[in-house]
Amino acid sequence: MSSSMFRKKSRANVRSHRAQWFAKAGTPQLTRCPNPACGAVKPRQVVCPECGQYRGRQVLRPRNRG
């Protein structure tokens, strides 16, 4: 069998790169819903849980408030 195409990575290098990656992945950015009637705070690029709209289209049924 021939040798591997990839070099063996040391544990220290793997752990340092992994730690840098986890530091970049922070909390999700929150934005206001663009629907003027709603305006709820939601994560970016996600359907609004309150009014059910995404990019100006009705995708889900609105949540009943009550």
N, CA, C and O atoms as a Tripos MOL2 file, in Angstrom:
@<TRIPOS>MOLECULE
protein
  264   263    66     0     0
PROTEIN
NO_CHARGES

@<TRIPOS>ATOM
      1 N           0.8310   -1.1710    0.0000 N.3       1 MET1
      2 CA          0.0000    0.0000    0.0000 C.3       1 MET1
      3 C           0.8820    1.2430    0.0000 C.2       1 MET1
      4 O           1.9420    1.2660    0.6250 O.2       1 MET1
      5 N           0.4410    2.2530   -0.6930 N.am      2 SER2
      6 CA          1.2290    3.4890   -0.7360 C.3       2 SER2
      7 C           0.9290    4.3480    0.4860 C.2       2 SER2
      8 O           0.0010    4.0840    1.2500 O.2       2 SER2
      9 N           1.7390    5.3760    0.6400 N.am      3 SER3
     10 CA          1.5540    6.2560    1.7920 C.3       3 SER3
     11 C           0.3150    7.1300    1.6060 C.2       3 SER3
     12 O          -0.2190    7.2570    0.5040 O.2       3 SER3
     13 N          -0.1180    7.7140    2.6900 N.am      4 SER4
     14 CA         -1.3220    8.5470    2.6710 C.3       4 SER4
     15 C          -1.0520    9.8590    1.9350 C.2       4 SER4
     16 O           0.0750   10.3550    1.9100 O.2       4 SER4
     17 N          -2.1050   10.4060    1.3410 N.am      5 MET5
     18 CA         -1.9620   11.6760    0.6310 C.3       5 MET5
     19 C          -1.8790   12.8530    1.6030 C.2       5 MET5
     20 O          -1.3910   13.9240    1.2410 O.2       5 MET5
     21 N          -2.3490   12.6580    2.8250 N.am      6 PHE6
     22 CA         -2.4220   13.7530    3.7840 C.3       6 PHE6
     23 C          -1.3640   13.5650    4.8660 C.2       6 PHE6
     24 O          -1.0610   12.4440    5.2760 O.2       6 PHE6
     25 N          -0.8130   14.6800    5.3150 N.am      7 ARG7
     26 CA          0.1600   14.6110    6.3950 C.3       7 ARG7
     27 C          -0.5640   14.4850    7.7310 C.2       7 ARG7
     28 O          -1.6870   14.9620    7.8910 O.2       7 ARG7
     29 N           0.0910   13.8430    8.6750 N.am      8 LYS8
     30 CA         -0.4840   13.7190   10.0010 C.3       8 LYS8
     31 C          -0.3910   15.0660   10.7110 C.2       8 LYS8
     32 O           0.6720   15.6860   10.7450 O.2       8 LYS8
     33 N          -1.4910   15.5080   11.2680 N.am      9 LYS9
     34 CA         -1.5170   16.7920   11.9660 C.3       9 LYS9
     35 C          -1.2840   16.5510   13.4480 C.2       9 LYS9
     36 O          -1.8260   15.6080   14.0250 O.2       9 LYS9
     37 N          -0.4870   17.3960   14.0530 N.am     10 SER10
     38 CA         -0.2450   17.2450   15.4800 C.3      10 SER10
     39 C          -1.4830   17.6620   16.2670 C.2      10 SER10
     40 O          -2.2970   18.4520   15.7890 O.2      10 SER10
     41 N          -1.6100   17.1370   17.4450 N.am     11 ARG11
     42 CA         -2.7710   17.4380   18.2760 C.3      11 ARG11
     43 C          -2.8240   18.9200   18.6290 C.2      11 ARG11
     44 O          -3.9100   19.4950   18.6940 O.2      11 ARG11
     45 N          -1.6900   19.5400   18.8570 N.am     12 ALA12
     46 CA         -1.6620   20.9640   19.2090 C.3      12 ALA12
     47 C          -2.1830   21.8230   18.0600 C.2      12 ALA12
     48 O          -2.9510   22.7600   18.2740 O.2      12 ALA12
     49 N          -1.7580   21.4960   16.8380 N.am     13 ASN13
     50 CA         -2.2440   22.2800   15.6950 C.3      13 ASN13
     51 C          -3.7400   22.1000   15.4870 C.2      13 ASN13
     52 O          -4.4500   23.0670   15.2120 O.2      13 ASN13
     53 N          -4.2160   20.8870   15.6150 N.am     14 VAL14
     54 CA         -5.6380   20.6320   15.4270 C.3      14 VAL14
     55 C          -6.4390   21.3990   16.4740 C.2      14 VAL14
     56 O          -7.4400   22.0380   16.1500 O.2      14 VAL14
     57 N          -6.0020   21.3350   17.7140 N.am     15 ARG15
     58 CA         -6.7560   21.9900   18.7830 C.3      15 ARG15
     59 C          -6.7070   23.5060   18.6730 C.2      15 ARG15
     60 O          -7.6870   24.1790   18.9920 O.2      15 ARG15
     61 N          -5.5840   24.0540   18.2270 N.am     16 SER16
     62 CA         -5.5150   25.5090   18.0980 C.3      16 SER16
     63 C          -6.4140   25.9940   16.9700 C.2      16 SER16
     64 O          -7.0840   27.0170   17.1140 O.2      16 SER16
     65 N          -6.4420   25.2760   15.8470 N.am     17 HIS17
     66 CA         -7.3310   25.6630   14.7510 C.3      17 HIS17
     67 C          -8.7970   25.5150   15.1540 C.2      17 HIS17
     68 O          -9.6280   26.3550   14.8090 O.2      17 HIS17
     69 N          -9.1010   24.4680   15.8690 N.am     18 ARG18
     70 CA        -10.4770   24.2580   16.3130 C.3      18 ARG18
     71 C         -10.9110   25.3600   17.2780 C.2      18 ARG18
     72 O         -12.0500   25.8240   17.2190 O.2      18 ARG18
     73 N         -10.0140   25.7780   18.1570 N.am     19 ALA19
     74 CA        -10.3380   26.8450   19.1080 C.3      19 ALA19
     75 C         -10.5820   28.1550   18.3770 C.2      19 ALA19
     76 O         -11.4740   28.9140   18.7560 O.2      19 ALA19
     77 N          -9.8030   28.4350   17.3340 N.am     20 GLN20
     78 CA        -10.0170   29.6560   16.5590 C.3      20 GLN20
     79 C         -11.3550   29.6070   15.8430 C.2      20 GLN20
     80 O         -12.0370   30.6270   15.7380 O.2      20 GLN20
     81 N         -11.7420   28.4360   15.3470 N.am     21 TRP21
     82 CA        -13.0100   28.3170   14.6360 C.3      21 TRP21
     83 C         -14.1780   28.5450   15.5820 C.2      21 TRP21
     84 O         -15.1320   29.2420   15.2360 O.2      21 TRP21
     85 N         -14.1090   27.9550   16.7900 N.am     22 PHE22
     86 CA        -15.1910   28.1250   17.7510 C.3      22 PHE22
     87 C         -15.2800   29.5590   18.2360 C.2      22 PHE22
     88 O         -16.3660   30.0160   18.5910 O.2      22 PHE22
     89 N         -14.1760   30.2790   18.2600 N.am     23 ALA23
     90 CA        -14.2040   31.6790   18.6740 C.3      23 ALA23
     91 C         -14.9420   32.5210   17.6410 C.2      23 ALA23
     92 O         -15.6050   33.4930   18.0030 O.2      23 ALA23
     93 N         -14.8400   32.1640   16.3530 N.am     24 LYS24
     94 CA        -15.5250   32.9110   15.2980 C.3      24 LYS24
     95 C         -17.0240   32.6830   15.3330 C.2      24 LYS24
     96 O         -17.7990   33.5990   15.0590 O.2      24 LYS24
     97 N         -17.4410   31.4670   15.6670 N.am     25 ALA25
     98 CA        -18.8660   31.1380   15.6790 C.3      25 ALA25
     99 C         -19.4820   31.6840   16.9600 C.2      25 ALA25
    100 O         -19.5470   30.9900   17.9750 O.2      25 ALA25
    101 N         -19.9280   32.9210   16.9030 N.am     26 GLY26
    102 CA        -20.4960   33.5670   18.0730 C.3      26 GLY26
    103 C         -22.0090   33.4600   18.0940 C.2      26 GLY26
    104 O         -22.5920   32.5440   17.5140 O.2      26 GLY26
    105 N         -22.6290   34.4030   18.7670 N.am     27 THR27
    106 CA        -24.0780   34.4070   18.8490 C.3      27 THR27
    107 C         -24.6640   34.8570   17.5160 C.2      27 THR27
    108 O         -24.0360   35.6460   16.8100 O.2      27 THR27
    109 N         -25.8420   34.3780   17.1560 N.am     28 PRO28
    110 CA        -26.4430   34.7870   15.8910 C.3      28 PRO28
    111 C         -26.8470   36.2570   15.9300 C.2      28 PRO28
    112 O         -27.2270   36.7780   16.9780 O.2      28 PRO28
    113 N         -26.7610   36.9210   14.7750 N.am     29 GLN29
    114 CA        -27.1540   38.3180   14.6910 C.3      29 GLN29
    115 C         -28.6690   38.4110   14.6590 C.2      29 GLN29
    116 O         -29.3340   37.6970   13.9080 O.2      29 GLN29
    117 N         -29.2000   39.2900   15.4750 N.am     30 LEU30
    118 CA        -30.6450   39.4720   15.5380 C.3      30 LEU30
    119 C         -31.0240   40.7460   14.8020 C.2      30 LEU30
    120 O         -30.3430   41.7650   14.9160 O.2      30 LEU30
    121 N         -32.1180   40.6820   14.0450 N.am     31 THR31
    122 CA        -32.6210   41.8390   13.3220 C.3      31 THR31
    123 C         -34.1120   41.9690   13.5800 C.2      31 THR31
    124 O         -34.7580   41.0470   14.0780 O.2      31 THR31
    125 N         -34.6350   43.1130   13.2370 N.am     32 ARG32
    126 CA        -36.0770   43.3240   13.3530 C.3      32 ARG32
    127 C         -36.7660   42.7720   12.1150 C.2      32 ARG32
    128 O         -36.2040   42.7940   11.0200 O.2      32 ARG32
    129 N         -37.9690   42.2820   12.2910 N.am     33 CYS33
    130 CA        -38.7630   41.7620   11.1750 C.3      33 CYS33
    131 C         -39.1140   42.9300   10.2570 C.2      33 CYS33
    132 O         -39.5530   43.9730   10.7420 O.2      33 CYS33
    133 N         -38.9310   42.7830    8.9390 N.am     34 PRO34
    134 CA        -39.2250   43.8960    8.0280 C.3      34 PRO34
    135 C         -40.7130   44.1810    7.8620 C.2      34 PRO34
    136 O         -41.0820   45.2070    7.2890 O.2      34 PRO34
    137 N         -41.5720   43.2950    8.3510 N.am     35 ASN35
    138 CA        -43.0090   43.5300    8.2840 C.3      35 ASN35
    139 C         -43.3470   44.7110    9.2000 C.2      35 ASN35
    140 O         -43.1020   44.6340   10.4040 O.2      35 ASN35
    141 N         -43.9070   45.8100    8.6560 N.am     36 PRO36
    142 CA        -44.1700   46.9870    9.4990 C.3      36 PRO36
    143 C         -45.1650   46.7110   10.6220 C.2      36 PRO36
    144 O         -45.1040   47.3600   11.6660 O.2      36 PRO36
    145 N         -46.0690   45.7710   10.4300 N.am     37 ALA37
    146 CA        -47.0470   45.4700   11.4670 C.3      37 ALA37
    147 C         -46.4540   44.6210   12.5890 C.2      37 ALA37
    148 O         -47.0120   44.5770   13.6860 O.2      37 ALA37
    149 N         -45.3340   43.9450   12.3330 N.am     38 CYS38
    150 CA        -44.7640   43.0200   13.3150 C.3      38 CYS38
    151 C         -43.5880   43.6670   14.0540 C.2      38 CYS38
    152 O         -43.7310   44.0810   15.2040 O.2      38 CYS38
    153 N         -42.4390   43.7520   13.4010 N.am     39 GLY39
    154 CA        -41.2540   44.3560   14.0000 C.3      39 GLY39
    155 C         -40.6120   43.5400   15.1050 C.2      39 GLY39
    156 O         -39.8500   44.0900   15.8990 O.2      39 GLY39
    157 N         -40.8940   42.2390   15.1840 N.am     40 ALA40
    158 CA        -40.3140   41.3920   16.2230 C.3      40 ALA40
    159 C         -38.8280   41.1620   15.9520 C.2      40 ALA40
    160 O         -38.3730   41.2590   14.8130 O.2      40 ALA40
    161 N         -38.0860   40.8580   17.0030 N.am     41 VAL41
    162 CA        -36.6630   40.5510   16.8690 C.3      41 VAL41
    163 C         -36.5260   39.0790   16.5280 C.2      41 VAL41
    164 O         -37.1250   38.2250   17.1820 O.2      41 VAL41
    165 N         -35.7240   38.7770   15.4850 N.am     42 LYS42
    166 CA        -35.5630   37.3990   15.0280 C.3      42 LYS42
    167 C         -34.1520   37.2260   14.4930 C.2      42 LYS42
    168 O         -33.4990   38.2190   14.1740 O.2      42 LYS42
    169 N         -33.6570   35.9860   14.3830 N.am     43 PRO43
    170 CA        -32.3580   35.7550   13.7460 C.3      43 PRO43
    171 C         -32.4210   36.0700   12.2560 C.2      43 PRO43
    172 O         -33.4850   35.9940   11.6420 O.2      43 PRO43
    173 N         -31.2780   36.4230   11.6810 N.am     44 ARG44
    174 CA        -31.2340   36.7480   10.2610 C.3      44 ARG44
    175 C         -31.5140   35.5080    9.4240 C.2      44 ARG44
    176 O         -31.1820   34.3920    9.8250 O.2      44 ARG44
    177 N         -32.1240   35.7050    8.2620 N.am     45 GLN45
    178 CA        -32.4000   34.6690    7.2760 C.3      45 GLN45
    179 C         -33.2220   33.5210    7.8490 C.2      45 GLN45
    180 O         -32.9800   32.3530    7.5430 O.2      45 GLN45
    181 N         -34.2040   33.8740    8.6920 N.am     46 VAL46
    182 CA        -35.0890   32.8970    9.3050 C.3      46 VAL46
    183 C         -36.5030   33.4480    9.2140 C.2      46 VAL46
    184 O         -36.7010   34.6610    9.2680 O.2      46 VAL46
    185 N         -37.4790   32.5720    9.0780 N.am     47 VAL47
    186 CA        -38.8760   32.9880    9.0670 C.3      47 VAL47
    187 C         -39.2040   33.6150   10.4130 C.2      47 VAL47
    188 O         -38.8010   33.1050   11.4580 O.2      47 VAL47
    189 N         -39.9350   34.7190   10.3820 N.am     48 CYS48
    190 CA        -40.3210   35.3920   11.6240 C.3      48 CYS48
    191 C         -41.2940   34.4940   12.3910 C.2      48 CYS48
    192 O         -42.3210   34.0970   11.8410 O.2      48 CYS48
    193 N         -40.9900   34.1660   13.6530 N.am     49 PRO49
    194 CA        -41.8860   33.2820   14.3970 C.3      49 PRO49
    195 C         -43.2020   33.9510   14.7870 C.2      49 PRO49
    196 O         -44.1830   33.2630   15.0700 O.2      49 PRO49
    197 N         -43.2340   35.2770   14.8050 N.am     50 GLU50
    198 CA        -44.4540   35.9760   15.2150 C.3      50 GLU50
    199 C         -45.4600   36.1100   14.0720 C.2      50 GLU50
    200 O         -46.6280   35.7550   14.2310 O.2      50 GLU50
    201 N         -45.0080   36.6290   12.9020 N.am     51 CYS51
    202 CA        -45.9490   36.8840   11.8110 C.3      51 CYS51
    203 C         -45.8700   35.8360   10.7040 C.2      51 CYS51
    204 O         -46.7730   35.7620    9.8710 O.2      51 CYS51
    205 N         -44.8150   35.0290   10.6740 N.am     52 GLY52
    206 CA        -44.7070   33.9480    9.6980 C.3      52 GLY52
    207 C         -44.2720   34.3930    8.3120 C.2      52 GLY52
    208 O         -44.4900   33.6640    7.3450 O.2      52 GLY52
    209 N         -43.6600   35.5750    8.1840 N.am     53 GLN53
    210 CA        -43.2240   36.0480    6.8710 C.3      53 GLN53
    211 C         -41.7170   35.8850    6.7080 C.2      53 GLN53
    212 O         -40.9490   35.9650    7.6660 O.2      53 GLN53
    213 N         -41.3240   35.6530    5.4490 N.am     54 TYR54
    214 CA        -39.9100   35.5870    5.0890 C.3      54 TYR54
    215 C         -39.7440   36.2880    3.7590 C.2      54 TYR54
    216 O         -40.3540   35.8960    2.7640 O.2      54 TYR54
    217 N         -38.9250   37.3170    3.7360 N.am     55 ARG55
    218 CA        -38.6390   38.1060    2.5450 C.3      55 ARG55
    219 C         -39.9200   38.6120    1.8680 C.2      55 ARG55
    220 O         -40.0400   38.5710    0.6430 O.2      55 ARG55
    221 N         -40.8750   39.0870    2.6790 N.am     56 GLY56
    222 CA        -42.0890   39.6830    2.1570 C.3      56 GLY56
    223 C         -43.1790   38.7070    1.7780 C.2      56 GLY56
    224 O         -44.2420   39.1280    1.3220 O.2      56 GLY56
    225 N         -42.9520   37.4110    1.9510 N.am     57 ARG57
    226 CA        -43.9550   36.4070    1.6040 C.3      57 ARG57
    227 C         -44.4700   35.7260    2.8690 C.2      57 ARG57
    228 O         -43.7200   35.5300    3.8260 O.2      57 ARG57
    229 N         -45.7390   35.3700    2.8670 N.am     58 GLN58
    230 CA        -46.3200   34.6250    3.9780 C.3      58 GLN58
    231 C         -45.9360   33.1620    3.8180 C.2      58 GLN58
    232 O         -46.3400   32.5130    2.8530 O.2      58 GLN58
    233 N         -45.1560   32.6380    4.7630 N.am     59 VAL59
    234 CA        -44.6590   31.2660    4.6700 C.3      59 VAL59
    235 C         -45.3490   30.3660    5.6860 C.2      59 VAL59
    236 O         -45.7050   29.2300    5.3740 O.2      59 VAL59
    237 N         -45.5380   30.8710    6.8990 N.am     60 LEU60
    238 CA        -46.2000   30.1130    7.9680 C.3      60 LEU60
    239 C         -47.4310   30.8680    8.4420 C.2      60 LEU60
    240 O         -47.5880   32.0600    8.1780 O.2      60 LEU60
    241 N         -48.2980   30.1540    9.1450 N.am     61 ARG61
    242 CA        -49.4330   30.8350    9.7540 C.3      61 ARG61
    243 C         -48.9270   31.6880   10.9190 C.2      61 ARG61
    244 O         -48.0330   31.2680   11.6540 O.2      61 ARG61
    245 N         -49.4980   32.8830   11.0880 N.am     62 PRO62
    246 CA        -49.0620   33.7220   12.2200 C.3      62 PRO62
    247 C         -49.4010   33.0710   13.5470 C.2      62 PRO62
    248 O         -50.3970   32.3600   13.6780 O.2      62 PRO62
    249 N         -48.5470   33.3330   14.5320 N.am     63 ARG63
    250 CA        -48.7500   32.8030   15.8690 C.3      63 ARG63
    251 C         -49.8890   33.5780   16.5360 C.2      63 ARG63
    252 O         -49.9560   34.8040   16.4430 O.2      63 ARG63
    253 N         -50.7810   32.8500   17.2070 N.am     64 ASN64
    254 CA        -51.8850   33.5080   17.9110 C.3      64 ASN64
    255 C         -51.3590   34.1730   19.1690 C.2      64 ASN64
    256 O         -50.7110   33.5260   19.9910 O.2      64 ASN64
    257 N         -51.6280   35.4310   19.3220 N.am     65 ARG65
    258 CA        -51.2180   36.1560   20.5180 C.3      65 ARG65
    259 C         -52.4010   36.1990   21.4620 C.2      65 ARG65
    260 O         -53.4380   36.7900   21.1610 O.2      65 ARG65
    261 N         -52.2300   35.5660   22.6010 N.am     66 GLY66
    262 CA        -53.3520   35.5970   23.5280 C.3      66 GLY66
    263 C         -53.2610   34.6160   24.6170 C.2      66 GLY66
    264 O         -54.1530   34.5490   25.4620 O.2      66 GLY66
@<TRIPOS>BOND
     1     1     2 1
     2     2     3 1
     3     3     4 2
     4     3     5 am
     5     5     6 1
     6     6     7 1
     7     7     8 2
     8     7     9 am
     9     9    10 1
    10    10    11 1
    11    11    12 2
    12    11    13 am
    13    13    14 1
    14    14    15 1
    15    15    16 2
    16    15    17 am
    17    17    18 1
    18    18    19 1
    19    19    20 2
    20    19    21 am
    21    21    22 1
    22    22    23 1
    23    23    24 2
    24    23    25 am
    25    25    26 1
    26    26    27 1
    27    27    28 2
    28    27    29 am
    29    29    30 1
    30    30    31 1
    31    31    32 2
    32    31    33 am
    33    33    34 1
    34    34    35 1
    35    35    36 2
    36    35    37 am
    37    37    38 1
    38    38    39 1
    39    39    40 2
    40    39    41 am
    41    41    42 1
    42    42    43 1
    43    43    44 2
    44    43    45 am
    45    45    46 1
    46    46    47 1
    47    47    48 2
    48    47    49 am
    49    49    50 1
    50    50    51 1
    51    51    52 2
    52    51    53 am
    53    53    54 1
    54    54    55 1
    55    55    56 2
    56    55    57 am
    57    57    58 1
    58    58    59 1
    59    59    60 2
    60    59    61 am
    61    61    62 1
    62    62    63 1
    63    63    64 2
    64    63    65 am
    65    65    66 1
    66    66    67 1
    67    67    68 2
    68    67    69 am
    69    69    70 1
    70    70    71 1
    71    71    72 2
    72    71    73 am
    73    73    74 1
    74    74    75 1
    75    75    76 2
    76    75    77 am
    77    77    78 1
    78    78    79 1
    79    79    80 2
    80    79    81 am
    81    81    82 1
    82    82    83 1
    83    83    84 2
    84    83    85 am
    85    85    86 1
    86    86    87 1
    87    87    88 2
    88    87    89 am
    89    89    90 1
    90    90    91 1
    91    91    92 2
    92    91    93 am
    93    93    94 1
    94    94    95 1
    95    95    96 2
    96    95    97 am
    97    97    98 1
    98    98    99 1
    99    99   100 2
   100    99   101 am
   101   101   102 1
   102   102   103 1
   103   103   104 2
   104   103   105 am
   105   105   106 1
   106   106   107 1
   107   107   108 2
   108   107   109 am
   109   109   110 1
   110   110   111 1
   111   111   112 2
   112   111   113 am
   113   113   114 1
   114   114   115 1
   115   115   116 2
   116   115   117 am
   117   117   118 1
   118   118   119 1
   119   119   120 2
   120   119   121 am
   121   121   122 1
   122   122   123 1
   123   123   124 2
   124   123   125 am
   125   125   126 1
   126   126   127 1
   127   127   128 2
   128   127   129 am
   129   129   130 1
   130   130   131 1
   131   131   132 2
   132   131   133 am
   133   133   134 1
   134   134   135 1
   135   135   136 2
   136   135   137 am
   137   137   138 1
   138   138   139 1
   139   139   140 2
   140   139   141 am
   141   141   142 1
   142   142   143 1
   143   143   144 2
   144   143   145 am
   145   145   146 1
   146   146   147 1
   147   147   148 2
   148   147   149 am
   149   149   150 1
   150   150   151 1
   151   151   152 2
   152   151   153 am
   153   153   154 1
   154   154   155 1
   155   155   156 2
   156   155   157 am
   157   157   158 1
   158   158   159 1
   159   159   160 2
   160   159   161 am
   161   161   162 1
   162   162   163 1
   163   163   164 2
   164   163   165 am
   165   165   166 1
   166   166   167 1
   167   167   168 2
   168   167   169 am
   169   169   170 1
   170   170   171 1
   171   171   172 2
   172   171   173 am
   173   173   174 1
   174   174   175 1
   175   175   176 2
   176   175   177 am
   177   177   178 1
   178   178   179 1
   179   179   180 2
   180   179   181 am
   181   181   182 1
   182   182   183 1
   183   183   184 2
   184   183   185 am
   185   185   186 1
   186   186   187 1
   187   187   188 2
   188   187   189 am
   189   189   190 1
   190   190   191 1
   191   191   192 2
   192   191   193 am
   193   193   194 1
   194   194   195 1
   195   195   196 2
   196   195   197 am
   197   197   198 1
   198   198   199 1
   199   199   200 2
   200   199   201 am
   201   201   202 1
   202   202   203 1
   203   203   204 2
   204   203   205 am
   205   205   206 1
   206   206   207 1
   207   207   208 2
   208   207   209 am
   209   209   210 1
   210   210   211 1
   211   211   212 2
   212   211   213 am
   213   213   214 1
   214   214   215 1
   215   215   216 2
   216   215   217 am
   217   217   218 1
   218   218   219 1
   219   219   220 2
   220   219   221 am
   221   221   222 1
   222   222   223 1
   223   223   224 2
   224   223   225 am
   225   225   226 1
   226   226   227 1
   227   227   228 2
   228   227   229 am
   229   229   230 1
   230   230   231 1
   231   231   232 2
   232   231   233 am
   233   233   234 1
   234   234   235 1
   235   235   236 2
   236   235   237 am
   237   237   238 1
   238   238   239 1
   239   239   240 2
   240   239   241 am
   241   241   242 1
   242   242   243 1
   243   243   244 2
   244   243   245 am
   245   245   246 1
   246   246   247 1
   247   247   248 2
   248   247   249 am
   249   249   250 1
   250   250   251 1
   251   251   252 2
   252   251   253 am
   253   253   254 1
   254   254   255 1
   255   255   256 2
   256   255   257 am
   257   257   258 1
   258   258   259 1
   259   259   260 2
   260   259   261 am
   261   261   262 1
   262   262   263 1
   263   263   264 2
@<TRIPOS>SUBSTRUCTURE
     1 MET1         2 RESIDUE 1 A MET
     2 SER2         6 RESIDUE 1 A SER
     3 SER3        10 RESIDUE 1 A SER
     4 SER4        14 RESIDUE 1 A SER
     5 MET5        18 RESIDUE 1 A MET
     6 PHE6        22 RESIDUE 1 A PHE
     7 ARG7        26 RESIDUE 1 A ARG
     8 LYS8        30 RESIDUE 1 A LYS
     9 LYS9        34 RESIDUE 1 A LYS
    10 SER10       38 RESIDUE 1 A SER
    11 ARG11       42 RESIDUE 1 A ARG
    12 ALA12       46 RESIDUE 1 A ALA
    13 ASN13       50 RESIDUE 1 A ASN
    14 VAL14       54 RESIDUE 1 A VAL
    15 ARG15       58 RESIDUE 1 A ARG
    16 SER16       62 RESIDUE 1 A SER
    17 HIS17       66 RESIDUE 1 A HIS
    18 ARG18       70 RESIDUE 1 A ARG
    19 ALA19       74 RESIDUE 1 A ALA
    20 GLN20       78 RESIDUE 1 A GLN
    21 TRP21       82 RESIDUE 1 A TRP
    22 PHE22       86 RESIDUE 1 A PHE
    23 ALA23       90 RESIDUE 1 A ALA
    24 LYS24       94 RESIDUE 1 A LYS
    25 ALA25       98 RESIDUE 1 A ALA
    26 GLY26      102 RESIDUE 1 A GLY
    27 THR27      106 RESIDUE 1 A THR
    28 PRO28      110 RESIDUE 1 A PRO
    29 GLN29      114 RESIDUE 1 A GLN
    30 LEU30      118 RESIDUE 1 A LEU
    31 THR31      122 RESIDUE 1 A THR
    32 ARG32      126 RESIDUE 1 A ARG
    33 CYS33      130 RESIDUE 1 A CYS
    34 PRO34      134 RESIDUE 1 A PRO
    35 ASN35      138 RESIDUE 1 A ASN
    36 PRO36      142 RESIDUE 1 A PRO
    37 ALA37      146 RESIDUE 1 A ALA
    38 CYS38      150 RESIDUE 1 A CYS
    39 GLY39      154 RESIDUE 1 A GLY
    40 ALA40      158 RESIDUE 1 A ALA
    41 VAL41      162 RESIDUE 1 A VAL
    42 LYS42      166 RESIDUE 1 A LYS
    43 PRO43      170 RESIDUE 1 A PRO
    44 ARG44      174 RESIDUE 1 A ARG
    45 GLN45      178 RESIDUE 1 A GLN
    46 VAL46      182 RESIDUE 1 A VAL
    47 VAL47      186 RESIDUE 1 A VAL
    48 CYS48      190 RESIDUE 1 A CYS
    49 PRO49      194 RESIDUE 1 A PRO
    50 GLU50      198 RESIDUE 1 A GLU
    51 CYS51      202 RESIDUE 1 A CYS
    52 GLY52      206 RESIDUE 1 A GLY
    53 GLN53      210 RESIDUE 1 A GLN
    54 TYR54      214 RESIDUE 1 A TYR
    55 ARG55      218 RESIDUE 1 A ARG
    56 GLY56      222 RESIDUE 1 A GLY
    57 ARG57      226 RESIDUE 1 A ARG
    58 GLN58      230 RESIDUE 1 A GLN
    59 VAL59      234 RESIDUE 1 A VAL
    60 LEU60      238 RESIDUE 1 A LEU
    61 ARG61      242 RESIDUE 1 A ARG
    62 PRO62      246 RESIDUE 1 A PRO
    63 ARG63      250 RESIDUE 1 A ARG
    64 ASN64      254 RESIDUE 1 A ASN
    65 ARG65      258 RESIDUE 1 A ARG
    66 GLY66      262 RESIDUE 1 A GLY
